Amino acid sequence: MSSEDEGDLVVRREGAAGVIRLNRPKAINAMTLEMSEGIDAALDKFEADPEVALIILEGAGERGLCAGGDIRGLWESSREGGDLGARFWRQEYVMNARIAKFPKPYVAFMDGLVMGGGVGLSGHASHRIVTERTKLAMPEVGLGFFPDVGGTWLLSRSPGETGTYFGLTGQTMNGPDAIHAKFADAVVPASKWPELREALTRIRSGATAADVTKVINGFATGETAGPVAAKEPAIDALFSFDRMEDIFAALERDGSDFAQATLKTLNEKSPRGMVVTLKLLRLARSASSLEECLVREYRAALEVFRSDDFREGVRAAVIDKDRNPTWSPPRIEDVTPAMLVPYFAEIGADELKFS
């Protein structure tokens, strides 16, 4: 499926489909700014082409659609006081909003790893296909960050407190759980994808979203809930609070193995990242649009980019790989309201704008 000489992005028409293939298999197709700009250009081209009935988004290689953004590049720019964060996230977030409103059916094949920026490319699609190999996650809190790319919008629309749980813990969803959490629409066995893909390229010009759904449903298993769905009553009870201190207290009071394992997971995350994430998730619940959430995420992302926690989280997870970050501040109770203010403040001329 990949071709080394085709660059980091393969854009071509196959029958009725405008195909966009992320083509960095060795990096699990992690997104660069140039790839994001290339996807935007491809969407321009395919939107204008009357012969293109739908978009197919896929990833090269066997490991996944997309493991996220180019974290190493962002880390280096943050250390140098650069502006890659501002440029990268502005481009990415505007594109996320565009995908959600794209006028033609947009089919995302979410096989293997789908994380962070990969969710931004696929989670807002009109047709979201997962497989038995799908591992979908928004693990940003472990990097001193928060679930961005419209993640706060998607997570806040998951049933009950499921989204709060996934957003704060960074835990992985399998395919059926991604459907339960409203991050995906259909489970299709990975072995059936070539046949489904072929059927999609043969769809008639001017096909509607319903036509595409009908084709996909012919290959889907019908699964709609995975292992996390069964834990929803416990998750709802433990994560229904608006303050991280109260979530921690609830987990500490609960003697179950699930609560203790969750507590251990949260204790590894950035305290500041968790508090910012929870506030963004609660604000997203009353948001009227994805764009509203993206504007808020962009403000917070610029502040994260300047923060020690982001650099330290990436260092521990990606650069040195010692898995032992020193967070600032080190405890939830040390995150003050004053520390949060810059994450949510308006930024004037730098605000995210949509065309």
ZATORSE-45779 format. One line per 8 residues: their letters; for each residue x, y, z of N, C-alpha, C, CB. Coordinates in steps of 0.05 Angstrom, whole numbers. Glycine has a CB too. Layout:
# ZATORSE-45779
a> X,Y,Z,X,Y,Z,X,Y,Z,X,Y,Z | ...
END
This chain:
# ZATORSE-45779
mssedegd> 16,-24,0,0,0,0,17,25,0,-18,0,24 | 42,23,7,59,48,8,80,47,-14,72,51,35 | 89,70,-21,110,73,-41,130,93,-31,99,80,-69 | 154,85,-26,175,102,-14,180,127,-31,200,87,-10 | 177,125,-57,184,147,-74,161,167,-79,195,137,-100 | 139,163,-66,116,180,-70,114,203,-50,90,164,-70 | 133,205,-32,132,226,-12,114,219,12,121,251,-24 | 111,238,30,97,232,55,67,231,52,104,253,76
lvvrrega> 57,239,28,28,240,24,23,230,-5,16,268,29 | 5,211,-8,-2,202,-35,-31,212,-40,-1,171,-37 | -34,227,-62,-60,238,-69,-66,230,-98,-61,270,-66 | -87,215,-102,-94,207,-129,-124,200,-131,-77,182,-137 | -133,200,-156,-161,192,-160,-161,163,-168,-174,209,-182 | -179,148,-156,-183,119,-163,-212,116,-168,-172,99,-141 | -220,115,-194,-249,113,-200,-263,137,-189,-261,87,-188 | -284,132,-173,-300,154,-163,-288,166,-137,-328,145,-157
agvirlnr> -266,155,-128,-255,163,-102,-231,181,-104,-248,138,-85 | -230,202,-89,-206,218,-85,-191,206,-61,-212,248,-81 | -169,193,-66,-154,179,-45,-132,196,-33,-142,152,-56 | -132,198,-6,-111,211,8,-98,190,26,-122,236,25 | -73,183,21,-59,163,37,-36,176,52,-49,140,19 | -36,175,78,-13,183,94,9,163,89,-21,186,125 | 33,173,83,53,155,73,80,157,87,58,160,43 | 78,156,114,103,154,131,101,129,148,107,180,148
pkainamt> 100,106,136,95,81,152,114,77,174,95,58,134 | 140,85,171,160,80,192,153,96,217,188,86,182 | 140,119,213,132,137,236,102,133,242,138,166,229 | 91,111,234,62,106,236,46,130,226,54,99,266 | 56,141,204,43,162,189,38,187,206,17,152,179 | 56,193,225,54,217,241,53,242,223,77,220,261 | 36,261,230,30,284,213,50,307,216,3,295,219 | 60,316,194,77,341,194,60,364,184,102,337,176
lemsegid> 70,388,187,56,412,177,52,410,147,71,438,184 | 73,400,133,72,398,104,50,378,95,99,389,93 | 48,356,110,27,336,104,-1,349,107,30,311,121 | -4,363,129,-30,376,134,-37,396,112,-29,391,161 | -18,411,103,-22,430,81,-29,414,55,2,448,76 | -15,392,51,-20,375,28,-49,363,28,0,353,26 | -59,356,51,-86,345,53,-106,367,46,-92,334,82 | -101,391,56,-118,414,49,-119,418,19,-109,439,63
aaldkfea> -96,418,6,-94,422,-23,-109,399,-37,-65,423,-32 | -107,374,-27,-121,352,-39,-151,355,-37,-113,325,-26 | -160,365,-14,-189,370,-10,-199,391,-29,-195,377,19 | -183,412,-33,-190,433,-53,-195,420,-81,-168,454,-55 | -176,403,-88,-176,391,-115,-200,372,-118,-150,375,-120 | -204,355,-97,-226,335,-99,-254,348,-96,-222,314,-78 | -255,369,-81,-281,383,-78,-290,395,-105,-279,405,-56 | -271,405,-120,-277,418,-145,-281,398,-169,-255,437,-153
dpevalii> -273,373,-165,-273,354,-187,-300,339,-187,-250,333,-184 | -317,344,-207,-344,331,-208,-342,300,-211,-360,342,-231 | -319,290,-220,-316,261,-223,-311,247,-196,-293,255,-242 | -303,263,-175,-298,252,-148,-323,252,-132,-275,268,-134 | -333,228,-125,-358,225,-110,-353,224,-80,-373,199,-119 | -329,215,-72,-324,213,-44,-294,214,-39,-336,187,-32 | -286,218,-14,-258,218,-5,-253,192,10,-251,242,12 | -229,180,5,-220,157,22,-194,166,35,-216,131,5
legagerg> -194,165,62,-169,171,77,-159,145,88,-175,192,101 | -133,139,84,-121,114,94,-92,119,101,-124,91,73 | -80,100,115,-52,102,122,-36,80,110,-50,101,153 | -11,86,102,6,66,91,17,48,112,30,79,76 | 23,23,105,35,4,124,14,-10,140,54,18,143 | 23,-28,158,6,-45,173,0,-36,201,17,-73,174 | 14,-14,210,13,-7,239,-9,12,247,39,4,247 | -18,28,228,-40,46,236,-45,68,216,-34,58,262
lcaggdir> -68,82,220,-75,105,203,-56,128,209,-104,113,208 | -53,135,235,-36,158,242,-32,159,272,-49,184,232 | -7,159,280,0,159,309,-1,187,321,27,146,313 | -9,207,306,-11,234,317,5,254,301,-2,234,346 | 12,276,315,28,297,302,58,292,305,21,324,313 | 73,308,292,102,306,293,112,318,319,116,320,268 | 109,303,341,114,312,368,143,321,372,107,291,389 | 161,306,360,190,313,363,196,341,351,208,292,349
glwessre> 184,347,327,188,373,315,177,395,332,176,373,287 | 153,390,344,141,410,361,157,415,386,112,401,369 | 168,393,397,185,395,421,210,412,416,194,367,431 | 222,407,393,247,422,386,240,452,383,259,411,360 | 218,458,369,210,486,365,203,499,392,186,487,346 | 190,484,410,183,495,436,208,502,452,165,475,452 | 227,485,451,253,490,465,267,514,455,271,465,463 | 264,519,429,279,542,416,262,567,416,287,535,388
ggdlgarf> 238,567,428,221,590,428,210,596,400,236,614,437 | 207,575,384,198,578,356,168,580,354,207,555,340 | 157,580,330,129,584,326,115,561,311,124,610,310 | 128,538,311,116,515,297,89,507,309,135,491,297 | 87,509,335,61,502,348,39,519,337,63,506,378 | 43,546,337,23,564,327,15,558,298,32,593,330 | 35,553,281,30,548,253,17,521,248,56,551,237 | 28,501,261,19,473,257,-10,470,267,37,454,273
wrqeyvmn> -16,480,291,-43,476,302,-63,493,287,-43,482,332 | -55,517,279,-74,534,264,-83,519,238,-62,562,257 | -63,510,223,-69,495,199,-86,470,204,-43,487,185 | -78,455,225,-91,430,231,-120,434,240,-75,415,253 | -124,453,259,-151,456,270,-171,467,249,-150,476,294 | -162,485,232,-179,496,211,-187,473,192,-165,519,195 | -167,455,187,-173,432,170,-192,412,183,-147,417,162 | -189,408,210,-208,391,224,-237,400,221,-201,390,255
ariakfpk> -241,427,223,-268,438,219,-277,434,191,-268,468,227 | -259,436,172,-266,433,144,-275,404,138,-242,440,126 | -261,385,150,-268,357,146,-296,352,156,-248,338,161 | -303,363,179,-330,359,190,-352,370,172,-332,373,217 | -346,390,156,-366,403,139,-362,396,109,-366,433,143 | -344,377,103,-337,372,75,-362,364,60,-315,350,73 | -367,375,36,-392,371,22,-395,344,9,-395,392,1 | -374,328,7,-376,302,-4,-371,281,18,-356,298,-28
pyvafmdg> -381,257,15,-375,236,35,-345,233,39,-388,209,27 | -337,230,63,-308,229,71,-306,203,87,-298,255,86 | -293,183,76,-291,157,89,-263,154,101,-297,134,68 | -261,150,127,-236,147,141,-233,118,149,-234,165,166 | -211,105,140,-205,77,147,-186,77,171,-192,62,123 | -198,73,195,-184,76,220,-173,50,231,-203,89,241 | -156,38,215,-144,12,222,-119,16,239,-137,-4,196 | -113,-2,257,-88,0,273,-89,24,292,-64,2,255
lvmgggvg> -66,37,296,-64,60,314,-77,85,302,-35,65,322 | -94,97,318,-106,123,310,-104,141,335,-136,120,300 | -85,159,336,-81,175,360,-79,205,353,-55,165,374 | -87,221,373,-83,250,370,-91,261,344,-54,257,375 | -72,272,329,-77,284,303,-91,266,283,-52,295,291 | -86,239,286,-100,220,270,-130,220,275,-89,192,275 | -138,225,300,-166,227,307,-177,253,294,-170,228,338 | -161,274,293,-171,298,280,-177,295,250,-150,320,283
lsghashr> -161,277,237,-165,272,208,-189,253,203,-140,260,196 | -196,236,223,-215,215,218,-241,218,235,-203,189,224 | -238,228,259,-261,229,278,-283,248,270,-251,236,305 | -276,268,252,-296,287,243,-307,279,215,-284,315,242 | -299,256,205,-308,247,178,-337,239,179,-290,223,169 | -349,239,155,-377,231,153,-381,200,157,-389,239,127 | -360,185,149,-361,156,151,-335,146,163,-365,143,122 | -336,134,187,-312,127,202,-312,97,207,-312,142,229
ivtertkl> -293,83,194,-291,54,194,-269,45,213,-287,42,166 | -275,28,232,-255,16,249,-253,-14,244,-261,22,279 | -232,-27,254,-229,-56,249,-223,-69,276,-206,-61,229 | -218,-96,275,-211,-111,299,-183,-103,308,-212,-141,293 | -168,-88,292,-140,-80,299,-139,-51,309,-121,-84,276 | -161,-37,309,-162,-9,316,-154,-5,345,-189,4,311 | -135,14,350,-128,23,377,-129,54,376,-100,12,386 | -152,65,385,-156,93,383,-152,106,410,-184,100,372
ampevglg> -137,128,411,-132,141,437,-126,170,434,-108,127,452 | -132,185,455,-125,213,458,-107,215,483,-151,233,460 | -81,208,480,-64,205,504,-49,231,512,-44,183,499 | -59,254,503,-43,279,505,-37,287,534,-58,301,491 | -55,280,553,-50,289,581,-24,278,591,-74,280,599 | -15,255,580,10,244,588,34,259,577,12,215,579 | 28,279,560,50,296,549,47,325,560,48,297,518 | 32,329,581,27,355,592,10,372,574,54,370,595
ffpdvggt> -6,358,557,-23,372,537,-52,365,544,-16,362,508 | -70,365,524,-98,358,527,-108,347,501,-116,383,537 | -131,333,500,-141,323,475,-150,346,457,-164,303,480 | -135,351,435,-141,373,418,-153,364,392,-115,390,413 | -148,377,370,-159,371,343,-189,366,344,-145,346,331 | -203,381,361,-231,377,364,-238,354,382,-244,373,337 | -218,343,396,-222,321,414,-241,328,437,-195,312,425 | -240,354,446,-257,361,468,-287,360,459,-250,389,479
wllsrspg> -292,367,434,-319,366,423,-328,337,421,-320,379,395 | -311,319,410,-319,291,407,-322,278,435,-297,276,391 | -303,282,453,-305,269,479,-329,278,495,-279,274,495 | -336,303,492,-358,314,508,-385,304,497,-358,345,507 | -385,291,474,-409,280,462,-410,250,465,-411,288,433 | -391,238,478,-392,209,484,-413,205,506,-364,198,494 | -425,181,508,-446,176,528,-435,178,557,-459,149,524 | -452,190,574,-445,192,602,-418,205,606,-444,164,615
etgtyfgl> -401,193,623,-375,204,629,-353,189,614,-369,204,659 | -361,174,594,-341,158,579,-319,176,567,-355,143,556 | -327,199,556,-308,217,544,-289,229,564,-322,239,529 | -300,235,588,-283,246,610,-262,225,617,-300,253,635 | -271,200,619,-252,178,626,-230,175,605,-268,151,628 | -238,174,579,-218,170,558,-200,194,556,-232,165,531 | -211,218,559,-195,242,557,-174,246,579,-213,266,556 | -182,238,603,-163,242,626,-143,219,629,-179,244,651
tgqtmngp> -151,195,622,-133,172,625,-116,167,601,-150,147,632 | -126,175,577,-112,168,552,-115,139,545,-83,176,554 | -133,125,558,-137,96,553,-145,92,524,-158,84,572 | -139,68,514,-144,61,486,-172,49,482,-123,41,476 | -185,58,461,-211,46,453,-205,25,431,-231,68,442 | -219,2,433,-219,-16,410,-241,-7,390,-223,-46,418 | -244,-20,368,-263,-12,348,-292,-8,359,-264,-31,326 | -303,-29,371,-331,-26,381,-333,-5,403,-340,-53,393
daihakfa> -313,-1,420,-315,20,440,-313,48,426,-292,18,460 | -299,50,404,-298,75,390,-325,82,379,-277,74,367 | -341,62,371,-368,67,362,-386,75,385,-380,41,348 | -383,61,408,-398,68,431,-393,97,440,-392,49,454 | -367,105,438,-359,132,447,-364,153,425,-330,132,454 | -376,145,403,-384,163,381,-359,174,366,-400,186,391 | -338,159,365,-314,166,350,-313,151,323,-288,160,366 | -331,132,319,-331,116,295,-360,107,289,-312,91,298
davvpask> -364,95,265,-391,88,256,-395,59,250,-397,104,232 | -374,45,241,-378,17,233,-352,1,237,-386,15,204 | -355,-24,247,-332,-42,248,-332,-59,223,-334,-60,274 | -310,-59,208,-307,-76,185,-281,-92,188,-306,-58,158 | -282,-118,186,-257,-134,188,-236,-124,169,-263,-164,183 | -211,-122,179,-189,-111,163,-186,-127,137,-163,-112,179 | -192,-153,138,-189,-169,114,-209,-162,92,-192,-199,121 | -231,-149,100,-252,-141,80,-247,-113,68,-280,-141,94
wpelreal> -227,-98,79,-223,-71,70,-216,-70,40,-200,-58,85 | -199,-86,29,-193,-84,0,-218,-86,-17,-173,-106,-9 | -237,-104,-9,-262,-108,-24,-280,-84,-21,-276,-134,-15 | -282,-74,4,-299,-50,9,-287,-26,-6,-301,-45,39 | -261,-23,-5,-248,-1,-18,-253,-1,-48,-217,-2,-12 | -252,-25,-59,-258,-28,-88,-287,-20,-94,-252,-57,-97 | -305,-28,-77,-333,-21,-80,-337,9,-78,-351,-35,-59 | -323,22,-61,-326,51,-57,-315,66,-82,-311,61,-32
trirsgat> -294,56,-94,-283,69,-118,-302,66,-142,-255,58,-125 | -320,47,-140,-338,42,-163,-366,56,-159,-342,12,-167 | -369,70,-137,-394,82,-131,-401,103,-152,-394,95,-102 | -427,107,-157,-435,126,-179,-428,155,-172,-465,123,-185 | -424,170,-192,-419,199,-188,-444,212,-176,-412,213,-215 | -440,230,-157,-462,243,-144,-474,226,-122,-483,250,-164 | -460,205,-113,-471,188,-92,-474,204,-66,-451,164,-87 | -495,198,-52,-501,212,-27,-488,197,-3,-532,213,-22
aadvtkvi> -489,210,20,-478,198,44,-492,172,50,-481,217,68 | -519,171,45,-534,147,50,-525,124,31,-564,153,46 | -519,131,7,-509,111,-12,-483,98,-2,-504,123,-40 | -465,115,8,-439,106,19,-443,89,43,-420,130,25 | -461,98,61,-468,82,85,-477,54,78,-489,97,102 | -494,53,57,-506,27,49,-483,8,40,-526,31,26 | -464,18,25,-442,2,16,-425,-8,40,-423,18,-4 | -419,10,58,-403,3,82,-418,-18,99,-397,27,99
ngfatget> -444,-14,102,-459,-33,119,-460,-61,108,-488,-23,122 | -455,-64,82,-454,-90,70,-430,-106,79,-454,-88,40 | -410,-92,91,-385,-105,100,-382,-105,131,-361,-92,87 | -400,-90,144,-396,-85,173,-406,-108,190,-411,-60,181 | -394,-111,214,-401,-132,232,-426,-126,249,-378,-139,251 | -432,-100,252,-455,-93,269,-448,-89,298,-476,-113,267 | -422,-92,306,-415,-88,334,-417,-59,341,-385,-98,339 | -426,-53,366,-430,-25,374,-419,-19,402,-458,-18,373
agpvaake> -409,-39,416,-399,-34,443,-377,-54,451,-422,-35,464 | -355,-43,462,-333,-60,471,-330,-62,501,-307,-49,459 | -307,-69,511,-304,-74,540,-309,-50,558,-276,-85,545 | -302,-26,548,-306,-2,566,-335,4,569,-291,22,554 | -352,-1,550,-381,4,552,-392,-11,576,-395,-5,526 | -382,-35,582,-392,-50,604,-386,-37,631,-381,-78,604 | -365,-20,631,-357,-6,656,-370,21,659,-327,-3,657 | -389,28,641,-400,55,641,-413,63,667,-420,57,619
paidalfs> -428,46,681,-440,55,707,-418,64,727,-456,32,719 | -396,49,728,-374,56,746,-361,82,737,-354,34,748 | -356,84,711,-344,108,700,-361,133,705,-339,105,670 | -387,130,702,-405,153,706,-404,162,735,-434,145,699 | -403,143,754,-402,150,782,-376,163,790,-407,125,799 | -354,154,778,-327,163,787,-318,189,773,-307,141,782 | -329,194,749,-319,217,733,-339,239,729,-310,207,706 | -360,240,745,-381,259,741,-375,287,754,-407,249,752
fdrmedif> -352,290,765,-345,315,780,-332,335,762,-327,308,803 | -333,360,770,-321,382,754,-294,391,765,-340,406,754 | -284,377,786,-258,384,797,-242,358,798,-260,397,825 | -216,359,790,-199,335,790,-197,324,818,-172,341,779 | -195,342,838,-193,332,866,-216,314,873,-192,356,886 | -240,320,863,-263,304,870,-263,277,855,-289,319,863 | -252,277,831,-249,252,816,-229,234,831,-240,257,787 | -206,245,839,-186,230,853,-198,219,879,-162,247,860
aalerdgs> -213,235,894,-225,227,919,-245,203,915,-240,250,933 | -261,205,894,-280,184,887,-265,158,881,-298,192,864 | -244,160,866,-228,136,859,-215,124,883,-206,143,838 | -205,141,901,-192,132,926,-212,118,944,-179,155,941 | -237,128,945,-258,116,962,-267,89,951,-282,135,964 | -266,86,925,-276,61,912,-254,40,913,-284,67,882 | -261,17,924,-241,-4,928,-237,-22,905,-248,-20,952 | -251,-18,883,-251,-37,860,-223,-37,846,-273,-31,840
dfaqatlk> -217,-59,833,-193,-61,817,-192,-40,795,-190,-89,805 | -216,-35,783,-217,-15,762,-210,13,772,-246,-15,750 | -221,20,795,-215,47,807,-186,49,814,-233,52,831 | -174,28,825,-146,30,833,-127,31,809,-139,5,851 | -134,16,788,-118,17,763,-120,44,750,-127,-5,743 | -144,56,751,-149,82,739,-133,103,755,-179,89,739 | -133,101,781,-119,120,798,-89,119,792,-123,113,828 | -78,95,788,-50,91,781,-44,105,754,-42,61,780
tlnekspr> -62,102,735,-58,115,709,-58,145,712,-81,106,690 | -78,156,726,-80,185,729,-56,197,744,-105,193,744 | -45,182,763,-22,192,778,3,195,761,-16,173,801 | 3,183,737,26,186,718,23,211,700,28,161,701 | -1,223,700,-7,245,681,1,272,693,-36,245,674 | 3,292,675,9,319,683,-15,330,699,15,337,659 | -11,338,725,-32,350,740,-45,374,726,-22,358,768 | -28,392,716,-38,415,702,-53,407,677,-15,435,695
gmvvtlkl> -42,387,662,-56,377,638,-83,366,644,-39,356,625 | -86,352,666,-112,340,674,-132,362,681,-109,321,697 | -123,382,696,-142,404,704,-151,419,680,-128,422,724 | -132,426,662,-139,440,637,-158,423,620,-114,447,620 | -152,397,617,-169,379,602,-198,378,612,-157,351,601 | -200,374,639,-227,372,650,-243,397,646,-225,366,681 | -230,420,649,-245,446,645,-253,449,615,-227,470,653 | -235,441,597,-242,443,568,-265,424,562,-217,436,551
lrlarsas> -265,400,573,-286,381,568,-313,391,579,-280,354,581 | -313,403,602,-338,413,614,-348,437,597,-334,422,643 | -330,454,588,-339,477,572,-350,467,545,-315,496,567 | -338,445,535,-346,434,509,-375,423,509,-327,412,500 | -384,415,533,-411,404,535,-432,424,527,-416,394,563 | -427,449,532,-447,470,526,-440,484,500,-450,490,548 | -419,475,486,-411,488,460,-432,482,439,-383,477,451 | -436,502,421,-456,498,400,-443,487,375,-469,525,394
sleeclvr> -416,486,373,-404,477,348,-375,467,354,-403,500,328 | -366,451,335,-338,442,335,-320,466,335,-333,423,311 | -326,486,318,-309,509,316,-305,523,342,-320,529,295 | -326,525,358,-324,538,384,-303,524,402,-351,538,399 | -303,497,401,-284,481,416,-256,485,405,-292,451,416 | -253,486,379,-227,489,367,-214,516,373,-228,486,336 | -230,537,374,-221,564,382,-209,562,410,-243,585,380 | -224,549,428,-215,546,456,-190,529,458,-238,534,473
eyraalev> -189,507,442,-166,490,442,-141,504,432,-171,465,425 | -145,521,412,-122,536,401,-109,554,422,-130,552,376 | -126,569,436,-116,586,458,-100,570,478,-140,601,472 | -112,547,486,-98,531,507,-73,518,495,-117,509,517 | -73,510,470,-50,497,457,-26,516,457,-57,488,429 | -31,542,451,-9,561,450,4,564,478,-19,588,440 | -12,563,498,-1,564,526,14,539,533,-24,569,546 | 3,516,525,17,490,529,45,491,516,1,467,518
frsddfre> 46,502,491,71,502,476,93,517,491,66,515,448 | 85,537,507,104,553,522,111,540,549,94,581,527 | 98,518,555,101,507,583,123,486,586,74,495,591 | 134,486,610,154,465,618,142,438,616,165,471,646 | 116,435,624,103,409,625,103,395,598,75,411,636 | 98,410,577,97,399,550,125,389,542,87,420,529 | 145,405,547,172,397,540,181,373,556,192,420,544 | 173,373,582,181,351,600,166,325,592,176,358,629
gvraavid> 140,328,586,124,304,579,134,291,553,95,312,575 | 141,307,533,152,297,508,179,285,513,153,319,486 | 196,298,529,222,287,535,220,259,546,237,306,555 | 203,256,566,201,231,580,189,209,563,184,234,605 | 170,216,545,156,196,529,169,190,503,127,205,525 | 180,211,490,189,208,462,219,211,458,175,229,445 | 231,230,473,260,236,469,278,217,484,266,265,477 | 277,219,511,293,201,528,280,174,533,300,214,554
kdrnptws> 253,174,531,237,149,535,242,137,563,244,128,513 | 247,154,583,250,142,610,224,139,625,269,160,626 | 202,149,613,175,147,625,174,158,653,166,118,624 | 190,178,659,191,188,686,192,219,686,216,177,701 | 169,231,678,168,260,676,167,273,704,145,270,660 | 179,297,706,177,313,731,158,335,724,205,324,741 | 133,333,734,112,352,727,114,377,744,84,339,730 | 104,399,732,104,425,746,76,438,744,126,444,735
ppriedvt> 62,441,767,68,430,793,64,400,795,51,444,815 | 75,387,815,75,358,817,49,346,826,97,349,834 | 31,362,839,7,351,851,-18,367,841,8,351,881 | -40,353,839,-65,366,831,-72,390,848,-88,345,832 | -69,387,874,-77,408,893,-60,433,890,-76,399,922 | -37,431,876,-19,454,872,-25,469,847,10,445,872 | -45,460,831,-53,474,806,-73,496,815,-65,454,785 | -64,521,813,-80,543,823,-98,555,801,-63,565,835
pamlvpyf> -120,568,808,-136,581,788,-120,601,771,-160,596,801 | -101,615,784,-84,634,769,-68,621,747,-65,649,789 | -59,596,752,-44,582,732,-61,576,707,-33,555,743 | -87,573,711,-105,565,689,-112,589,671,-130,553,700 | -111,613,682,-122,636,668,-110,639,639,-115,661,683 | -84,636,635,-73,640,608,-83,620,587,-43,639,609 | -91,596,597,-100,575,578,-127,582,566,-102,549,593 | -142,599,580,-170,605,571,-174,634,563,-189,597,593
aeigadel> -153,650,563,-155,678,557,-157,683,527,-131,694,568 | -172,703,519,-174,710,491,-147,720,481,-196,732,486 | -141,716,455,-114,722,445,-114,742,422,-100,697,436 | -136,758,421,-137,780,402,-133,772,373,-116,800,409 | -113,785,360,-109,781,331,-100,752,325,-87,800,321 | -90,738,345,-81,710,341,-103,689,342,-59,704,360 | -128,698,348,-149,678,351,-152,661,325,-176,693,356 | -160,636,329,-165,618,307,-190,628,291,-170,589,316
kfs> -187,630,265,-209,639,248,-214,618,226,-204,667,236 | -239,616,218,-246,596,197,-256,611,173,-268,577,208 | -248,602,149,-256,615,125,-285,610,119,-239,606,101
END
